[in-house]
């Protein structure tokens, strides 16, 4: 579920940046695919001992482990296909006000992350004014 939420959040951000629904969905799926596979693989490997359990109660552990193991593998490779598909079919186009607000938030975040560049740009404009 969290993987789907993150794919949709990334796709919405790309949509607000001006990409088409299809391109936004594909970009989001491409960006999230590796983290999805890595976390799912760690989970699947953690459940593997249940699949190969022996001893007392092994039958219950094996059946539970097999279900979880198989379900996680299937979900890992189905989600990056179907979530972008559903996003492409169901997402609405952003309103111009939403796009403008997203651009403003992006610019504010860039200024907050890189205050040096803002200072350098203002120094350059002052230097240009001195020579005129």
C-alpha positions as CSV (number, residue, x, y, z in Angstrom):
1,X,0.0,0.0,0.0
2,X,2.8,2.4,0.9
3,X,4.5,1.7,-2.5
4,X,1.3,2.7,-4.3
5,X,0.9,5.8,-2.3
6,X,4.5,6.9,-3.1
7,X,4.1,6.1,-6.8
8,X,1.0,8.3,-6.9
9,X,2.6,11.1,-4.9
10,X,5.6,11.1,-7.3
11,X,3.2,11.0,-10.3
12,X,1.1,13.9,-9.0
13,X,4.3,16.0,-8.5
14,X,5.3,15.3,-12.1
15,X,1.8,16.1,-13.3
16,X,2.0,19.5,-11.5
17,X,5.4,20.1,-13.2
18,X,3.7,19.9,-16.6
19,X,4.1,16.3,-17.7
20,X,1.2,14.3,-19.3
21,X,-0.6,11.8,-17.1
22,X,1.1,8.9,-18.9
23,X,4.6,10.4,-18.7
24,X,4.1,11.4,-15.0
25,X,3.0,7.8,-14.2
26,X,5.9,6.2,-16.0
27,X,8.4,8.6,-14.4
28,X,7.0,7.8,-11.0
29,X,7.1,4.1,-11.5
30,X,10.6,4.2,-12.9
31,X,11.8,6.3,-9.9
32,X,10.2,4.1,-7.3
33,X,10.9,0.6,-8.9
34,X,14.3,0.1,-7.4
35,X,13.3,1.0,-3.8
36,X,10.2,-1.1,-4.1
37,X,12.3,-4.1,-5.3
38,X,14.9,-3.6,-2.6
39,X,12.5,-3.4,0.3
40,X,10.4,-6.2,-1.0
41,X,13.4,-8.4,-1.5
42,X,14.5,-7.8,2.1
43,X,11.0,-8.7,3.3
44,X,10.9,-11.9,1.2
45,X,14.3,-13.0,2.3
46,X,13.2,-12.4,5.9
47,X,10.2,-14.7,5.4
48,X,12.2,-17.4,3.7
49,X,13.0,-19.3,6.9
50,X,9.3,-19.8,7.4
51,X,8.9,-21.4,4.0
52,X,11.7,-23.9,4.9
53,X,10.7,-24.5,8.5
54,X,11.2,-27.9,10.1
55,X,10.4,-29.3,13.5
56,X,7.3,-28.8,15.7
57,X,4.7,-26.6,14.1
58,X,6.6,-26.7,10.7
59,X,3.3,-27.2,8.8
60,X,1.7,-24.0,10.1
61,X,4.9,-22.0,9.5
62,X,5.4,-23.4,6.0
63,X,1.9,-22.6,4.9
64,X,2.0,-19.1,6.4
65,X,5.5,-18.5,5.0
66,X,4.5,-19.8,1.5
67,X,1.5,-17.5,1.3
68,X,3.4,-14.4,2.5
69,X,6.4,-15.2,0.3
70,X,4.4,-15.7,-2.8
71,X,2.0,-12.9,-2.2
72,X,4.9,-10.4,-1.7
73,X,6.7,-11.5,-4.8
74,X,3.5,-11.2,-6.9
75,X,2.6,-7.8,-5.4
76,X,6.1,-6.5,-5.9
77,X,6.0,-7.0,-9.7
78,X,2.3,-6.3,-10.2
79,X,2.1,-2.9,-8.3
80,X,4.6,-1.0,-10.5
81,X,2.5,-2.0,-13.6
82,X,-1.0,-1.5,-12.4
83,X,-0.6,1.6,-10.2
84,X,0.7,3.8,-13.1
85,X,-2.1,2.3,-15.3
86,X,-4.8,3.3,-12.8
87,X,-3.2,6.7,-12.3
88,X,-3.2,7.3,-16.1
89,X,-6.9,6.3,-16.3
90,X,-8.1,8.1,-13.2
91,X,-6.0,11.2,-12.6
92,X,-7.5,14.5,-13.4
93,X,-5.6,17.4,-15.0
94,X,-4.3,19.9,-12.4
95,X,-6.0,23.3,-12.4
96,X,-3.8,26.3,-13.4
97,X,-3.9,27.6,-9.8
98,X,-2.5,24.2,-8.5
99,X,0.3,24.3,-11.0
100,X,1.2,27.9,-10.1
101,X,1.1,27.0,-6.4
102,X,3.4,23.9,-7.0
103,X,5.9,26.1,-8.9
104,X,6.0,28.6,-6.1
105,X,6.5,25.9,-3.5
106,X,9.3,24.4,-5.6
107,X,11.0,27.7,-6.0
108,X,10.7,28.4,-2.3
109,X,12.2,25.0,-1.5
110,X,15.1,25.6,-3.9
111,X,15.9,28.9,-2.3
112,X,15.8,27.3,1.1
113,X,18.1,24.5,0.0
114,X,20.6,26.7,-1.9
115,X,20.8,30.1,-0.2
116,X,24.3,30.6,-1.6
117,X,23.1,30.6,-5.2
118,X,20.5,33.3,-4.4
119,X,23.2,35.4,-2.7
120,X,25.6,34.9,-5.7
121,X,22.9,35.9,-8.2
122,X,22.2,39.2,-6.2
123,X,26.0,39.9,-6.1
124,X,26.3,39.5,-9.8
125,X,23.4,41.8,-10.5
126,X,25.0,44.5,-8.3
127,X,28.3,44.1,-10.1
128,X,26.6,44.6,-13.4
129,X,24.9,47.7,-12.1
130,X,28.3,49.1,-11.0
131,X,29.6,49.0,-14.5
132,X,26.7,50.7,-16.2
